[in-house]
Amino acid sequence: MKTHRIGINSATLPGTLHEKMDAVREAGFGALVLSAKDLLAHPDGAAAAARKVRTSGVRVSAFQFLREMTGDSDREVGYRIDAAKSMIELAASVGCRLLIVSSSTAPTAIADPAALARNLAVLGTLATPYGIRIGYEALAWGRWVSEYPDAWRVVQMANRHNVGLVIDSFQILMRQTSLDLLADIPADRIFLAQLSDCSFDFVTEIDEFVEISRHERRFPGEGVHGRLISDLVARLRGKGYAGDYTLEVFNDENLRADLPAVIARAQASVQWLADKVAAA
């Protein structure tokens, strides 16, 4: 696997934004995934943080994340659009070209796929002047869209060149979604592949999905779903996927550990994955 296409989510790592950028660059990772919190929580302000990112030599693979637009009134929809504009501007400020939009988990989430698609198309329109793409991700605990085939149907209906799909191994293994369905998705419509594992073989409760996702993910090679993850990457490569792979490992233990130790585990995970895919 080419290292320039391997990134890591900033929320995977302990330390300050500056420390994370230095560690990622020195470890040979090709990119970093940032969130609004990375910029807004910076002691010198978001603008200063964005300048430091742009001059760091670290490419920002993706910016996360925006919930899909929902609302029961014009006022609420207007608020969501304003929030989307702010997120797009933050992404642009660090030179990022991909904004992740996740499926809604709210009770007020829109059930109609056509309405979801129209909202994604609006986001695509808002992002176009900035040269930013919209990557739609199905969360395993999403109210109406919880698996990647459902997200793909919405993306197709949006019918925008800059609206595509985010594939996440964790969401797939939580829902036990078949990888065979990837065959129906063109490689150029997949904008990002996020990789992580967990230590649980089978999870059934939605509340457990959320808890594990936010606090107990593992690096690929450290969990119990290594075969699925290596198979996912092999299938993506086989179909000509040319985007980034990012390690998205939200884990409280990581945040209490030393930054060099977590980076070392991330490097070991990438090597494990490269070996598995090469042997496939």
C-alpha positions as CSV (number, residue, x, y, z in Angstrom):
1,M,0.0,0.0,0.0
2,K,1.3,3.4,-0.9
3,T,2.0,5.4,2.2
4,H,1.0,8.7,0.7
5,R,-2.6,7.4,0.5
6,I,-2.7,6.3,4.2
7,G,-4.0,8.9,6.7
8,I,-5.0,9.0,10.3
9,N,-7.8,10.8,12.1
10,S,-6.6,13.4,14.5
11,A,-9.1,12.1,17.1
12,T,-7.2,8.9,17.2
13,L,-4.1,10.6,18.6
14,P,-3.4,12.3,21.9
15,G,-1.7,15.7,22.1
16,T,-2.1,19.1,20.6
17,L,-2.8,19.8,16.9
18,H,0.8,20.8,16.4
19,E,2.1,17.7,18.0
20,K,-0.2,15.5,16.0
21,M,0.8,17.1,12.7
22,D,4.5,16.7,13.5
23,A,4.1,13.1,14.5
24,V,2.0,12.2,11.4
25,R,4.5,13.8,9.1
26,E,7.6,12.2,10.8
27,A,5.9,8.8,10.8
28,G,5.4,8.9,7.1
29,F,1.6,9.1,7.0
30,G,0.3,10.8,3.9
31,A,-2.5,12.8,5.5
32,L,-4.5,13.7,8.5
33,V,-8.3,13.9,9.0
34,L,-9.4,17.0,10.9
35,S,-12.6,18.1,12.6
36,A,-14.0,21.5,13.4
37,K,-12.9,21.0,17.0
38,D,-9.3,20.8,15.9
39,L,-9.5,24.4,14.7
40,L,-12.1,26.0,16.9
41,A,-10.4,24.7,20.1
42,H,-7.0,26.0,19.2
43,P,-5.8,28.5,21.8
44,D,-4.9,31.0,19.1
45,G,-8.2,30.7,17.3
46,A,-9.4,28.9,14.2
47,A,-7.7,31.2,11.6
48,A,-4.3,30.7,13.3
49,A,-4.8,27.0,13.5
50,A,-5.7,26.9,9.8
51,R,-2.5,28.8,8.9
52,K,-0.4,26.3,10.9
53,V,-2.1,23.4,9.1
54,R,-1.5,24.9,5.7
55,T,2.2,25.5,6.4
56,S,2.8,22.2,8.2
57,G,3.4,20.1,5.1
58,V,0.6,17.7,6.2
59,R,-2.2,17.1,3.7
60,V,-5.7,17.1,5.1
61,S,-7.5,14.1,3.6
62,A,-11.0,14.9,4.9
63,F,-12.8,17.2,7.3
64,Q,-15.5,15.8,9.6
65,F,-18.2,15.9,10.0
66,L,-21.6,17.3,9.2
67,R,-24.8,15.5,10.0
68,E,-27.2,15.2,7.1
69,M,-29.6,18.1,6.9
70,T,-32.9,17.6,8.7
71,G,-35.6,19.8,10.0
72,D,-39.3,20.2,10.5
73,S,-39.4,23.9,9.5
74,D,-37.9,26.3,7.1
75,R,-36.1,28.0,10.0
76,E,-34.4,24.8,11.1
77,V,-33.4,23.9,7.5
78,G,-32.0,27.4,7.2
79,Y,-30.0,26.9,10.3
80,R,-28.6,23.6,9.0
81,I,-27.6,25.3,5.7
82,D,-25.8,28.0,7.6
83,A,-24.0,25.4,9.7
84,A,-23.0,23.5,6.5
85,K,-21.6,26.7,5.0
86,S,-19.5,27.2,8.1
87,M,-18.1,23.7,7.9
88,I,-17.3,24.0,4.2
89,E,-15.4,27.2,4.9
90,L,-13.5,25.6,7.7
91,A,-12.6,22.7,5.4
92,A,-11.5,25.1,2.7
93,S,-9.4,27.1,5.2
94,V,-7.0,24.1,5.7
95,G,-6.9,23.2,2.0
96,C,-9.2,20.2,2.5
97,R,-11.2,18.9,-0.5
98,L,-13.6,16.5,1.2
99,L,-16.2,17.1,3.8
100,I,-17.8,14.0,5.4
101,V,-21.5,14.1,6.0
102,S,-22.9,11.3,8.2
103,S,-26.4,9.9,8.2
104,S,-28.6,11.3,10.9
105,T,-29.3,9.5,14.2
106,A,-31.9,12.0,15.3
107,P,-35.6,11.1,15.9
108,T,-36.4,13.9,13.4
109,A,-34.3,12.3,10.7
110,I,-35.7,12.4,7.2
111,A,-36.9,9.0,6.1
112,D,-37.5,9.8,2.4
113,P,-34.4,8.9,0.3
114,A,-35.4,11.4,-2.3
115,A,-35.5,14.2,0.2
116,L,-32.1,13.1,1.6
117,A,-30.7,13.1,-1.9
118,R,-32.0,16.7,-2.5
119,N,-30.3,17.8,0.7
120,L,-27.1,16.2,-0.4
121,A,-27.4,17.9,-3.7
122,V,-27.8,21.2,-2.0
123,L,-24.6,20.5,0.0
124,G,-22.8,19.7,-3.2
125,T,-23.9,23.0,-4.7
126,L,-22.7,24.9,-1.7
127,A,-19.3,23.1,-1.8
128,T,-18.7,23.5,-5.5
129,P,-17.2,27.1,-5.4
130,Y,-14.6,25.8,-2.9
131,G,-13.7,22.8,-5.0
132,I,-14.9,20.5,-2.1
133,R,-16.5,17.2,-2.5
134,I,-19.2,15.8,-0.2
135,G,-18.7,12.2,1.2
136,Y,-21.8,10.6,2.6
137,E,-21.3,8.0,5.3
138,A,-23.8,5.6,6.7
139,L,-23.5,5.3,10.5
140,A,-24.4,1.9,11.9
141,W,-26.9,3.5,14.3
142,G,-28.3,5.9,11.7
143,R,-32.1,6.4,12.0
144,W,-32.9,5.6,8.4
145,V,-29.6,5.1,6.6
146,S,-27.4,2.7,8.5
147,E,-25.6,0.6,5.8
148,Y,-23.5,1.7,2.9
149,P,-25.8,0.3,0.2
150,D,-28.6,2.6,1.6
151,A,-26.1,5.5,1.5
152,W,-25.1,4.7,-2.1
153,R,-28.8,4.8,-3.2
154,V,-29.1,8.3,-1.8
155,V,-25.8,9.4,-3.4
156,Q,-27.1,8.0,-6.8
157,M,-30.3,10.0,-6.4
158,A,-28.4,13.2,-5.5
159,N,-26.8,12.9,-9.0
160,R,-24.0,15.4,-8.3
161,H,-20.4,14.8,-9.5
162,N,-19.0,16.1,-6.2
163,V,-21.3,13.9,-4.0
164,G,-20.0,10.4,-3.3
165,L,-19.7,7.7,-0.7
166,V,-17.5,7.1,2.4
167,I,-16.9,3.5,3.2
168,D,-16.2,2.7,6.8
169,S,-15.1,-0.8,7.9
170,F,-16.4,-0.2,11.5
171,Q,-19.9,0.6,10.3
172,I,-19.8,-2.4,8.0
173,L,-18.7,-4.9,10.7
174,M,-21.2,-3.5,13.2
175,R,-24.1,-4.2,10.8
176,Q,-22.4,-7.2,9.2
177,T,-23.2,-5.8,5.8
178,S,-22.0,-8.0,2.9
179,L,-19.0,-6.8,1.0
180,D,-20.4,-8.3,-2.2
181,L,-22.6,-5.2,-2.6
182,L,-19.4,-3.1,-3.3
183,A,-19.4,-4.6,-6.7
184,D,-22.3,-2.4,-7.8
185,I,-20.5,0.8,-6.8
186,P,-18.1,2.5,-9.3
187,A,-14.7,3.1,-7.8
188,D,-14.7,6.8,-8.6
189,R,-17.9,7.3,-6.6
190,I,-16.1,6.2,-3.4
191,F,-14.4,9.2,-2.0
192,L,-12.8,7.8,1.2
193,A,-12.2,4.5,3.0
194,Q,-12.0,4.6,6.8
195,L,-10.5,1.7,8.7
196,S,-10.8,0.5,12.2
197,D,-11.7,-2.7,14.1
198,C,-13.1,-3.7,17.5
199,S,-12.6,-6.5,20.1
200,F,-16.2,-7.7,19.9
201,D,-17.3,-10.4,17.6
202,F,-21.0,-9.7,17.4
203,V,-22.9,-6.6,18.7
204,T,-26.7,-6.4,18.6
205,E,-27.7,-3.3,20.6
206,I,-27.7,0.2,19.1
207,D,-26.4,1.7,22.3
208,E,-23.4,-0.7,22.1
209,F,-22.7,0.4,18.6
210,V,-22.4,4.0,19.8
211,E,-20.3,3.2,22.9
212,I,-17.8,1.0,21.0
213,S,-17.6,3.5,18.1
214,R,-16.8,6.4,20.3
215,H,-14.6,4.8,22.9
216,E,-13.4,1.3,22.1
217,R,-12.3,1.0,18.4
218,R,-9.1,-0.8,17.6
219,F,-6.5,-0.5,14.9
220,P,-6.8,-3.0,12.1
221,G,-4.8,-6.0,13.2
222,E,-5.6,-5.5,16.9
223,G,-9.3,-6.6,16.8
224,V,-11.2,-9.6,15.8
225,H,-12.4,-8.6,12.3
226,G,-9.0,-8.6,10.5
227,R,-10.2,-10.8,7.7
228,L,-13.1,-8.5,6.9
229,I,-10.9,-5.4,6.9
230,S,-8.2,-6.9,4.7
231,D,-10.9,-8.3,2.3
232,L,-12.5,-4.8,2.1
233,V,-9.2,-3.2,1.2
234,A,-8.4,-6.0,-1.3
235,R,-11.8,-5.5,-3.0
236,L,-11.4,-1.7,-3.1
237,R,-8.0,-2.1,-4.7
238,G,-9.3,-4.7,-7.1
239,K,-12.1,-2.4,-8.4
240,G,-9.6,0.5,-8.9
241,Y,-10.3,2.7,-5.9
242,A,-7.7,5.5,-6.0
243,G,-8.6,7.5,-2.9
244,D,-7.2,7.6,0.6
245,Y,-7.4,5.0,3.4
246,T,-7.6,6.6,6.9
247,L,-7.3,5.1,10.3
248,E,-10.2,6.2,12.4
249,V,-9.7,4.6,15.8
250,F,-11.6,6.4,18.5
251,N,-10.4,4.9,21.8
252,D,-10.1,6.4,25.2
253,E,-6.9,4.4,25.9
254,N,-5.2,6.1,23.0
255,L,-5.9,9.5,24.3
256,R,-4.3,8.6,27.7
257,A,-1.2,7.1,26.0
258,D,2.0,8.7,24.8
259,L,1.7,10.0,21.3
260,P,4.8,8.1,20.0
261,A,3.3,4.8,21.3
262,V,0.0,5.4,19.5
263,I,1.8,6.4,16.3
264,A,3.9,3.2,16.5
265,R,0.8,1.1,16.8
266,A,-0.7,2.9,13.8
267,Q,2.4,2.1,11.8
268,A,2.3,-1.5,12.8
269,S,-1.3,-1.6,11.7
270,V,-0.5,-0.3,8.3
271,Q,2.2,-2.8,7.9
272,W,-0.1,-5.6,9.0
273,L,-2.7,-4.5,6.5
274,A,-0.2,-4.2,3.7
275,D,1.1,-7.8,4.4
276,K,-2.5,-9.2,4.5
277,V,-3.5,-7.5,1.2
278,A,-0.3,-8.5,-0.5
279,A,-0.9,-12.2,0.5
280,A,-4.5,-12.1,-0.7
